Amino acid sequence: MNLSWIGRGGKHRADSAAHLRDENARLVRQLVGAAQTVKGLESQLNTCRGARAEAEELVVALAADLDERTAQLTAATDEANSLRAKLAAIRSSDDTQPITVTTLRQRFGPAAA
């Protein structure tokens, strides 16, 4: 184990003490910087959590809207199918009756001169 910083000379101890003070000051600055970084990251995390909560609310609202519109589409499709069936019935009954085509002259006679 090398304990060269522990010496018996006064200058060597003073150098060691100065080195330790410098190292301590550097570590304190690093700690303060780390604390500021953590504080900034916590703020960003809170912002992200708020945005996530808003996004989740939006997803829930959009899902409800989608469900409502899907129900409306189903109802409209059912109604369209019903109307198609009615129209098909009307067309089939029209096809069974003969259509008489006459000209205006045949219908109302010759024009009075």
C-alpha positions as CSV (number, residue, x, y, z in Angstrom):
1,M,0.0,0.0,0.0
2,N,1.4,3.3,-1.0
3,L,0.8,6.1,1.6
4,S,3.1,8.6,0.0
5,W,0.8,11.5,0.9
6,I,1.3,10.7,4.6
7,G,4.6,12.2,5.2
8,R,6.6,13.5,8.1
9,G,7.6,16.7,6.5
10,G,5.5,19.9,7.0
11,K,5.5,20.9,3.3
12,H,4.4,17.5,2.2
13,R,1.5,17.6,4.7
14,A,0.5,21.0,3.5
15,D,0.6,19.8,-0.1
16,S,-1.5,16.8,0.9
17,A,-4.0,19.0,2.8
18,A,-4.3,21.4,-0.1
19,H,-4.8,18.5,-2.5
20,L,-7.6,17.1,-0.2
21,R,-9.2,20.5,0.0
22,D,-9.1,20.8,-3.8
23,E,-10.5,17.3,-4.2
24,N,-13.2,18.1,-1.6
25,A,-14.2,21.3,-3.4
26,R,-14.3,19.4,-6.7
27,L,-16.6,16.7,-5.3
28,V,-18.9,19.3,-3.7
29,R,-19.2,21.1,-7.1
30,Q,-19.9,17.7,-8.7
31,L,-22.5,16.9,-6.1
32,V,-24.2,20.3,-6.6
33,G,-24.2,19.8,-10.3
34,A,-25.6,16.3,-9.9
35,A,-28.4,17.6,-7.7
36,Q,-29.3,20.3,-10.3
37,T,-29.3,17.6,-13.0
38,V,-31.5,15.4,-10.9
39,K,-33.9,18.3,-10.2
40,G,-34.1,19.0,-13.9
41,L,-34.7,15.4,-14.8
42,E,-37.4,15.2,-12.1
43,S,-39.1,18.2,-13.7
44,Q,-38.9,16.6,-17.1
45,L,-40.4,13.4,-15.7
46,N,-43.3,15.3,-14.1
47,T,-43.9,17.0,-17.5
48,C,-43.8,13.6,-19.2
49,R,-46.2,12.1,-16.7
50,G,-48.6,15.0,-17.2
51,A,-48.4,14.6,-21.0
52,R,-49.0,10.8,-20.6
53,A,-52.1,11.4,-18.4
54,E,-53.5,13.8,-21.1
55,A,-52.7,11.3,-23.8
56,E,-54.5,8.5,-21.8
57,E,-57.5,10.7,-21.4
58,L,-57.5,11.4,-25.1
59,V,-57.3,7.7,-25.9
60,V,-60.2,7.0,-23.6
61,A,-62.3,9.8,-25.3
62,L,-61.4,8.6,-28.8
63,A,-62.2,5.0,-27.9
64,A,-65.6,6.1,-26.6
65,D,-66.2,8.1,-29.8
66,L,-65.1,5.2,-31.9
67,D,-67.6,2.9,-30.1
68,E,-70.4,5.4,-30.6
69,R,-69.6,5.9,-34.3
70,T,-69.4,2.1,-34.7
71,A,-72.8,1.7,-33.2
72,Q,-74.1,4.5,-35.5
73,L,-72.6,2.7,-38.5
74,T,-74.1,-0.6,-37.5
75,A,-77.5,1.1,-37.2
76,A,-77.2,2.8,-40.5
77,T,-76.0,-0.4,-42.2
78,D,-79.0,-2.2,-40.8
79,E,-81.4,0.5,-42.0
80,A,-79.8,0.5,-45.4
81,N,-80.2,-3.3,-45.7
82,S,-83.8,-3.0,-44.6
83,L,-84.5,-0.3,-47.2
84,R,-82.7,-2.4,-49.9
85,A,-85.0,-5.3,-49.0
86,K,-88.1,-3.0,-49.3
87,L,-86.9,-1.6,-52.6
88,A,-86.3,-5.1,-53.9
89,A,-89.8,-6.1,-53.0
90,I,-91.2,-2.9,-54.7
91,R,-89.2,-3.6,-57.8
92,S,-90.2,-7.2,-58.0
93,S,-93.9,-6.2,-57.7
94,D,-93.5,-3.6,-60.4
95,D,-91.9,-6.1,-62.7
96,T,-94.9,-8.4,-62.5
97,Q,-97.4,-5.8,-63.9
98,P,-97.3,-4.9,-67.5
99,I,-96.4,-1.4,-68.5
100,T,-98.6,0.2,-71.1
101,V,-96.8,2.7,-73.3
102,T,-99.0,5.0,-75.4
103,T,-98.2,8.1,-77.3
104,L,-99.9,11.4,-76.5
105,R,-102.0,11.2,-79.6
106,Q,-103.2,7.7,-78.7
107,R,-103.9,8.8,-75.1
108,F,-105.7,12.2,-75.9
109,G,-106.7,11.8,-79.5
110,P,-105.9,14.0,-82.5
111,A,-105.2,17.7,-81.8
112,A,-108.1,20.0,-82.5
113,A,-107.3,22.1,-85.5
